[in-house]
Amino acid sequence: MPCDMNNKHAMKLTAAELAHYEEHGFVVRRDVFDRQECGVFRSAAQRVEATMLALADGAEHSSRCADYRLDGNRFVDIEHVTVQFEHGANARQLRVVEPVNDVEPVFDRLIDDARLCEPMRQLVPSDRLGLWTAKLNLKHPRVGSDFGWHQDAPYWIHDSDHVDKLPNVMVMFDDATCSNGCFRVIDGSHKAGCLPGCDDGRQLAGFYTHPDAFDEDAQVLIECPAGSVVFFDPHIVHGSGVNASVLPRRAMIITYQPSGFATLKSGTIRNVGE
Ligand SMILES: O=C(O)CCC(=O)C(=O)O
């Protein structure tokens, strides 16, 4: 049932949802955003992609941009905004834009939505919230690549001294299924803290969780309809498969923190819901 927008208390996680989050490292809520809102998010995602592709195309002529490859995959920094291209030598589709709230007002407003903030006040936990980062993750039909098993905390450990207070929420703009590369987690893996990374020679190897450090059989595939949200712990091992389908799988992942701290990439403070 859709949330009652006038009742902030009703948006809070219930005791059962909180217990699930503590025990498993994630909790899923369905029907948080309605069909019309998901349509607005999908249009905004298309705008972001068109804008960032045009900027990336001009990157080589701009001193404000850096165009580089990591493990063979293309990244372009446009000032503090990083654009990741889909994998494959000449891929023209985008995979990730971060921080996406700085390029699209629809996504900046979403950060302040009480349906996300009220649960986040419980999970950070803090009555006053700030933004840590916000990513648009696009998985185009047939070309959307996988996200290898990883934890987020090791990415952030050098930029934050409170990585345990950086919970995430993923907002699904499309139905997410096994065939279009739905999000997946290793149940309970958040309890182990920072796990060792891989050491196989890839430039980013250390950011992928070593396969000996977790039990892949404990994975939970989070198939859920558009408008669902998944709250997940910064230490949970997670990832997703390729999009082998003809349908897109688009989502935004927002990471909150206590208020008053700088965001990950711009270094400015972006307090939430004030
Ligand atoms: O979009 C996905 O399926 C997973 C993304 C992810 O794991 C991440 O951005 O850290």
The ligand as a Gaussian input file, in Angstrom:
#p B3LYP/6-31G(d) Opt

LIG

0 1
 O       23.341000      -1.100000      -9.574000
 C       23.625000      -2.199000      -9.110000
 O       23.074000      -3.221000      -9.461000
 C       24.661000      -2.360000      -8.028000
 C       25.406000      -1.127000      -7.781000
 C       26.430000      -1.219000      -6.738000
 O       26.697000      -2.247000      -6.205000
 C       27.101000      -0.008000      -6.340000
 O       26.915000       1.029000      -7.013000
 O       27.847000      -0.048000      -5.352000

